[in-house]
Amino acid sequence: MQLAFPDAIYLVDAIEGGKTLVKACQPALESSYITKVIHDCKRDSEALYFQFGIKLHNVVDTQIAYSLIKEQEGQKRVPDDYISFVGLLADPRFGGISYAEKEEVRVLLRQDPNFWKYRPLSDLMVRAAADDVRFLLFIYHKMVEKLNQRSLWYLAVRGALYCRCFCTNDNNFADWPPLPPVPDTLIAEENAPEEEILSVLDVPPGKMGCIIGRRGVSILAIKQSCSAEIILGGDKGPPDKVFIIGTVRQVRKAEAMLRGRMLQL
C-alpha cells in the first residue's frame, strides 16, 4: 500500500510488516475527515476489506472525477469509457507526463503474477509503487478546481459506492458509513440530482454468458438503455455477480433487463 503526502511517500509493506502494520493505518483509511485520493478504488477497497476488515471511506476517485469533468464539458457518458491512470497522467491538464515504466511493470506482471510478492523490493518495484501515487495530490487539486458543486456531490457519492462495490456481505452494506446526502443548495434547484444506489445481482452458474452475449452485444445494449454503470464480476470483482450503480430508476431498469437475460435458455 502506497501513501503519498505533500512532502513524502510511504510504502506500507503488508508482506514484510504483516497485518499489524496495515491495521495501524485503519483509523486514517476509515476516517470521515481525511480525504483519500485513489485512481479506481474498487479493487483496493476490496483487498482492504476482505484481508484486513478495513472499510475505505471518504475517497476521491480520480477515475470518477475525470468522467464528471467530461460530462460537465458536454460530453455524453459512454459505457465502459474509463480513463487509465497512465492516460490520466498523460493528459496535459493533469500532468502531461509519460509513464512508460508502468507498462514495463505490467509486462513483468503478466509474465509472473507473483511479481509483487518478491522481497526485497527491487529499485524498479519501489519506483513503480511510488510513482503510482506521486502525482495524485497534484491531479486531485487540478480536478477539484474544475468540478462544480453538483459534480463534487456525485464524486463523493460514487466514490463511496465504488468503495463498497466489491465488498459483498450479508447485510447489504448496513455496517458501512451512510452515503453523502444531497446538499440543500442542490435540492433547491429545479433540476435537483437524484440519489444514487448500488445493487448487487447474483448470477446463476452458466448464466453470465447470457448476460454478456456474443462479443458483449447484450450487456452493451443494457448499459446503453439504462444509463447505469454495470460492472461484471470475474476479472473485475467477485465471480457470478453483477454490480449496478446509478439512480433508483436506472438501477431497477437494469435489474429487470439483466434478470430477463438470465431467464433465457
Secondary structure as the mmCIF struct_conf table of DSSP 4:
data_model
#
loop_
_struct_conf.conf_type_id
_struct_conf.id
_struct_conf.beg_label_comp_id
_struct_conf.beg_label_asym_id
_struct_conf.beg_label_seq_id
_struct_conf.end_label_comp_id
_struct_conf.end_label_asym_id
_struct_conf.end_label_seq_id
STRN STRN1 GLN A 2 PHE A 5
TURN_TY1_P TURN_TY1_P1 PRO A 6 ASP A 7
STRN STRN2 ALA A 8 LEU A 11
HELX_RH_AL_P HELX_RH_AL_P1 ALA A 14 LYS A 23
TURN_TY1_P TURN_TY1_P2 ALA A 24 CYS A 25
HELX_RH_AL_P HELX_RH_AL_P2 GLN A 26 GLU A 30
BEND BEND1 SER A 32 ILE A 34
STRN STRN3 LYS A 36 ILE A 38
BEND BEND2 HIS A 39 ASP A 40
HELX_RH_AL_P HELX_RH_AL_P3 LYS A 42 PHE A 52
BEND BEND3 ASN A 58 ASN A 58
STRN STRN4 VAL A 59 ASP A 61
HELX_RH_AL_P HELX_RH_AL_P4 THR A 62 GLN A 72
TURN_TY1_P TURN_TY1_P3 GLU A 73 GLY A 74
HELX_LH_PP_P HELX_LH_PP_P1 GLN A 75 ARG A 77
TURN_TY1_P TURN_TY1_P4 PRO A 79 ASP A 80
HELX_LH_PP_P HELX_LH_PP_P2 TYR A 82 SER A 84
HELX_RH_AL_P HELX_RH_AL_P5 PHE A 85 ALA A 90
BEND BEND4 ASP A 91 ASP A 91
HELX_RH_3T_P HELX_RH_3T_P1 PRO A 92 PHE A 94
TURN_TY1_P TURN_TY1_P5 GLY A 95 GLY A 95
HELX_RH_AL_P HELX_RH_AL_P6 ALA A 100 GLN A 111
TURN_TY1_P TURN_TY1_P6 PRO A 113 ASN A 114
HELX_RH_3T_P HELX_RH_3T_P2 PHE A 115 LYS A 117
BEND BEND5 ARG A 119 PRO A 120
HELX_LH_PP_P HELX_LH_PP_P3 LEU A 121 SER A 122
HELX_RH_AL_P HELX_RH_AL_P7 ASP A 123 ARG A 134
TURN_TY1_P TURN_TY1_P7 PHE A 135 PHE A 135
HELX_RH_AL_P HELX_RH_AL_P8 LEU A 136 LYS A 146
HELX_RH_AL_P HELX_RH_AL_P9 GLN A 149 CYS A 165
TURN_TY1_P TURN_TY1_P8 PHE A 166 PHE A 166
TURN_TY1_P TURN_TY1_P9 ASP A 170 ASP A 175
BEND BEND6 TRP A 176 TRP A 176
HELX_LH_PP_P HELX_LH_PP_P4 PRO A 177 PRO A 183
HELX_RH_AL_P HELX_RH_AL_P10 ASP A 184 ILE A 187
TURN_TY1_P TURN_TY1_P10 ALA A 188 ALA A 188
BEND BEND7 GLU A 189 GLU A 189
TURN_TY1_P TURN_TY1_P11 GLU A 190 ASN A 191
HELX_LH_PP_P HELX_LH_PP_P5 ALA A 192 GLU A 195
STRN STRN5 GLU A 196 ASP A 202
TURN_TY1_P TURN_TY1_P12 PRO A 205 GLY A 206
HELX_RH_AL_P HELX_RH_AL_P11 MET A 208 ILE A 212
HELX_RH_3T_P HELX_RH_3T_P3 ARG A 214 GLY A 216
HELX_RH_AL_P HELX_RH_AL_P12 VAL A 217 CYS A 226
STRN STRN6 GLU A 229 GLY A 234
TURN_TY1_P TURN_TY1_P13 ASP A 235 LYS A 236
STRN STRN7 GLY A 237 THR A 247
HELX_RH_AL_P HELX_RH_AL_P13 VAL A 248 LEU A 263
#
